[in-house]
Amino acid sequence: MQEFVSLTNEALQQAVVKRCGHERAVTVRVLDYLSEVERRKLFIELGHSSMFGYCVERLRFSESGANRRIRSARAMERFGEIRPLLLSGEVNLSTLSTVAGVLNGENATEVLKRISGCSKREVEALVCELQQKPAPVRESVKVVAVTVPQKSAASLFSPVAVAIPSETHCNHQRSREAATPPPPA
């Protein structure tokens, strides 16, 4: 874009940081509005059966984006110390919505301190700790190559790579199906 051509690297960096601060402020304000829409149950008056439906259908958020905003707005409504953490960027919608379900009056201050500056993965581990579950293990992908014998009809097939997820959230083992080559013709 033409407006960036004349900016020095330092000026560009300062502008990005400033705009990110603006974005966080707008996000917090949107959460305030969502809280008020929910408090008034305006989503029902507008023909939606839930806040989730309202956020997805009317506000055009993705399903995951709607979920993050609703959970974060509810948490911010309950715990005032969240607002400055969101504004400063110490927590974000992703980490806040991840921990929102385990926050309560007894642990909120400590938990919010612990998640400050953490990645989503670290927050997921903390949530599992608080729920007394094993820490989440990210899916790893195992690539399997299957070679089909070269026969007249089978010559249409080439080696196939199949991704098989090995584990899912909180160490639950995902069922695996073995990849089998097509029968020879």
Stockholm file with secondary structure:
# STOCKHOLM 1.0

chainA/1-185         MQEFVSLTNEALQQAVVKRCGHERAVTVRVLDYLSEVERRKLFIELGHSSMFGYCVERLRFSESGANRRIRSARAMERFGEIRPLLLSGEVNLSTLSTVAGVLNGENATEVLKRISGCSKREVEALVCELQQKPAPVRESVKVVAVTVPQKSAASLFSPVAVAIPSETHCNHQRSREAATPPPPA
#=GR chainA/1-185 SS CHHHHTCCHHHHHHHHHHHHHHHHHHHHHHHHHHHHHHHHTHHHHTTCSSHHHIIIIISCCCHHHHHHHHHHHHHHHHCTTHHHHHHHTSSCHHHHHHHGGGCCTTTHHHHHHHHTTCCHHHHHHHHHHHTTCCCCCCCCEEEEEECCCCCTTGGGCCCEEEEEECCCGGGCCCCCCCCCCCCCC
#=GC SS_cons         CHHHHTCCHHHHHHHHHHHHHHHHHHHHHHHHHHHHHHHHTHHHHTTCSSHHHIIIIISCCCHHHHHHHHHHHHHHHHCTTHHHHHHHTSSCHHHHHHHGGGCCTTTHHHHHHHHTTCCHHHHHHHHHHHTTCCCCCCCCEEEEEECCCCCTTGGGCCCEEEEEECCCGGGCCCCCCCCCCCCCC
//
